[in-house]
Amino acid sequence: MDSSCVLNQVVTVTSQDDIDHGPLSNCTTSIQQIDIRNATGTLKFIGAPNVGNLTVRDCPGLQVLDIPDTYRLGSIDITGPNNLTNVSIPPQCFYDIFSLALFDIGNGDSGWQNSESFGFTDLTTAEVIETDSCLSLRALETIFILEISAGSRCYYDLKNLESISYYKVTGANGFFQLSTLLKGGNVIRAGDVPNGYERPLMINNSMILDSSVLQGEEGPSIVPKIITIGSDFNITSNSNINLTFDPLTEIGAGLFVYNNTNCGFTFDKVTTIGSLVFIDNINTSLPWFPSLKRADDIHLRGYIDTSVGPNIFPALEIVPGSVIIEPWNDDFDCSKLVQYQSDHIIHNLSCNGTNNGTNSGTDTISRSSNGALSQGAWAGIGVSIGVVVIGIVGGLLWLYIHFKRQLRKLGENIPPESRKSEVAEDSEEPQTAGLQEADGIGMAREKPAEHIVELPTRPTELPTSP
């Protein structure tokens, strides 16, 4: 370690003198951060440190930033130098995991919109890039997070970009600007020869297209070079844009399109979607999905173009969740969706168009066709349970009455002597008070029956005469 800088040091630079005579002049170790504050004019760095982060703040007068190839940079965060016209950073300065944040750069009178002098034109890979300023990334091929809040009059060259994990585009305000953000350097319109698809773009996780407003009415169609989106795709709050996603075939999670105005969207090649949600888009026809085979659930609310007929999902094979269709136009025909439900392709359906299977033809149908019981089935189950309960109660009552009758019959079959004996045994003993004991001499007693012997009867002889 040299004596000019300290490991993990934070170095503040306000002028060229701080670089020439400060700790960076002969630094070759790893420092935590370089903070450029209140600097003006030109800053030309020397030394050979490994820098975790380089930041620029409060430097409206900074015009040139020159960093030699002896530096190693983990991230750059530049905000606010409106008059910055030149940034020189050789590609060998960047770590493999590199982050770049650029905001409010070059927006002054001497701004460098579409400038090739900004030092990232040879950057091929990065961890994070966030910017609202003009930036050429013509060599960029892969990146984890790319967030662009499109600046005025900026042109973004992304023709070599092949893979993004998270992509967010907001605030695009020009046709060519939005084209370069979605398709790359070569602008392709619907119907043109697809000579720009040599490097299709994969969105490994999610994508957001938000608050992009093109001038005038809905313009020519832009054909993004995106072929797959691994997670969610959100298209929200845009105006006057027309996108034809011809190469796009799969959206891993949800496609959410809402609160757009005067827009056009085409998803003719998409075969698989998680959740499909198109709601509350003004002056925007809801597209049909001629290739869609599977969706977890579907919710459409808005104007549905009826020119294609009632079958807006002609290739549909299964929707295990719910399908909710809320057309703003009265002439949408629900008959094909009702047929899909009958064929167990759609599990739950709610469609308030015509021919939806109800008597009125306009009420909402909401039924389950595989596994759930109808109201009639539940009524039958209720009646069956009632019959069983009544039968059980009636059986118990019959047993009770039958048991009582048996007891009564048993009582009638008892001999009278037994009943008298039982009555005598059960009766109270006679009252003896006031009785006198009689003399037993004059009383006749009957011998027990078991000792009586019947004597044979002899014939009576008549008396003889004298």
Sequence and secondary structure as in RCSB ss.txt:
>XXXX:A:sequence
MDSSCVLNQVVTVTSQDDIDHGPLSNCTTSIQQIDIRNATGTLKFIGAPNVGNLTVRDCPGLQVLDIPDTYRLGS
IDITGPNNLTNVSIPPQCFYDIFSLALFDIGNGDSGWQNSESFGFTDLTTAEVIETDSCLSLRALETIFILEISA
GSRCYYDLKNLESISYYKVTGANGFFQLSTLLKGGNVIRAGDVPNGYERPLMINNSMILDSSVLQGEEGPSIVPK
IITIGSDFNITSNSNINLTFDPLTEIGAGLFVYNNTNCGFTFDKVTTIGSLVFIDNINTSLPWFPSLKRADDIHL
RGYIDTSVGPNIFPALEIVPGSVIIEPWNDDFDCSKLVQYQSDHIIHNLSCNGTNNGTNSGTDTISRSSNGALSQ
GAWAGIGVSIGVVVIGIVGGLLWLYIHFKRQLRKLGENIPPESRKSEVAEDSEEPQTAGLQEADGIGMAREKPAE
HIVELPTRPTELPTSP
>XXXX:A:secstr
  SS  TT EEEESSHHHHHHSTTTT  SEEEEEEEES  EEEE  S  EEEEEEEES TTEEEEE  TT EEEE
EEEE  TT  EEE  GGGEEEEEEEEEES S STT  TT S BTTTT  EEEEEEESS    TT  EEEEEEEE 
 TT     TT  EEEEEEEE   SHHHHHHHHT SS  BTTS  TTTTS EEEEEEEEEES B SSS  S B   
EEEESS EEEES BS EEE SS  EESS EEEES BS EEE TT  EEEEEEEE  BT EE   TT  EEEEEEE
EEEE  TT S S TT  BEEEEEEEEESSTT B HHHHHHHHTTSEEEEEE SBSSSSSSSSS   EE SS   H
HHHHHHHHHHHHHHHHHHHHHHHHHHHHHHHHHHHHHTS HHHHHHHHHHHS     TT     GGG      GG
G               
